[in-house]
Amino acid sequence: MRRREERLPPSGAGLMRYFSEEGSGIKVSPKAVVGFSVGSILLVFLLHLMA
């Protein structure tokens, strides 16, 4: 019996299909990234006020 293969649409006009794979890198939540960014901005702002 022939196996049924899933065919992907042809990639054209610069469109590519990316598959998400879990890597073994550091995982950081989006809330932590936003919090760190806002904290860094506030720190720089306060340092400018002190100078």
N, C-alpha and C positions, 0 to 999 in steps of 0.2 A: 504494500500500500504506500502510495506517495505521501510524504509529509507535506502538510500545508504550511507554506512559508508566508510570513507577513511581509508585504512589499511596502517600502517607503516611497513617498512621492519623490519624483525627481527634483533635485535642488537646482533651481534656476533663478536668474536675476539676482544673484548674490545672497539668496536665502539659504541658511544652513540650519540643520537640526542638531541641537545639543542635547545630550542625555545627562541628566543630573546623577552624579555618583557621590556617595558619601566617602569623603576622604578621611585620612587619619590626622587632620590638622586640628588646630585650636578652634573650638566652637564657642562663639560669643553671641549672646542674644542681642537683637536689635535695640532693646531698651538700654542695655549696658553701653552700647556704642553711642547712642544719643546722650545718655547721661555723662559719659566721659567727655564728649564734645562740648556740651554745655558747661561742664565744670572747667574745662580748659579755657573756654572763652571767658568765663567769669574770672578765673585766675589772672589771665592776661589783662583784663579790664581793671581789676583791682591793683595790679602792679603798675599800670600806667597812672592810676590815680595817686599812688604813693610817690611816684618819681617827680 
